[in-house]
Amino acid sequence: MSVSLSSELSSPPSLTQEPTLYSDYGPDEEPQTQNRAQAKPKTKSASKKSTFLKYPTDIQRLTRRGLCTYGINTGPVPDDTDWAKLTVPMLKEQLAMREMPDDGKKSVLVERLENLSTYKPEVVAIRDAPDDKPFGPIFKNTSSNGEKRFFVDTADKSHVGSVKKAMKEDMFVIKQSNDFDGGVSMSIRGTGPDTYEVTIGAKTSCTCSSIMFRPRSNCKHIIYVLTHVFRAPAELLPQRTLFSEEIERLFERAPKVRFTAAEASQDPSMSDGIAKSKDDKSCPVCFKDIGEAETVCCTKCGNHAHSSCFDVYTHQQTGWALTCAVCQAGWSNLVV
């Protein structure tokens, strides 16, 4: 790798030039020409500064718990510890080591740790696929084809928070397209003005800022698409890596809600102008059940969309010819 230096640094130094610290030394080397007298000596307190919490000396720190190994004085304490002796930061640290919620007052944290034996990870209900379409076996770290991934458990604290948001918040799929590598990309908008690009493929991705701070699990936008559009099983929602066989099954099992213009032209019912039943149908914008909510209906294919969702869809189509989200035909509303 070549490094371009400024003319000031690359020119030969004069005899009177002060010795520079930016010489040919690497980032971990110390130049011999440095004026050591100018360097400020480290104070005793600074050199011994530690970021570790100082636990009571009578409380043992474990070096192993389950499959995890810890350094000296960095691991968890025994489960039968007198938790009241610990400070709030210590209690939160111990809860984090056990993948448990760390919110609440000290009394709540102590009670949570005292009831470790009966603790059950929080489970968030998701929208499953119909029972007549079982997904099949899910392999954790290695697929049947030898593909590898880091498997994230559904009880992961960060993931649980994202699932809650994905199941609670309203989101709207504005556009959908197939990628060249076999994945699917979607433009998705939440209740705010921003639109994000979500990709479901061998590697899940999203253009939101939240995903940058989630090296292991997915953001709420990806989870929303996986659970509402593809009806993915709970075990796949946190996975940043999807096996090829899982992607294939996801795409095969997903309820068909949107069609390309070519697909619609091959189905006579997509151009008969007859209003279709809303029973067990999903809105083509939010992909949730239509239910009893107010809807609009396409005059060509006769399919419905939530009125409120279609308003968002229409706003995002400003500047383009408005089309039906289901059949892609020019839009006009059928009064039913």
ABEGO torsion letter per residue (X at the ends): XBBBBBAAAABBBBAABBBBABBABBAABBBAABBAAABBBBBAAAAABBABBBBBAABBBBABBEABBBBBGABBBBAABBAAABBAAAAAAAAAAAGBBABEBAAAAAAAAAAAAABBBBBBBBBBBBAABBAEBBBAABBAAGBBBBBBBAABAAAAAAAAAAAABBBBBABBBBBAAGBBBBBBBBABABBBBBBBBABBBBABAAAAABAABBBAAAAAAAAAAAGBBAAAAABABBBAAAAAAAAAABBBABBBAAAAAABAAAAAGBBBBABGBBBAAAGBBAEABBBBBBAAAGBBBBAAAAAAAAAAABGBBBBBAAAGBBBBBBBX
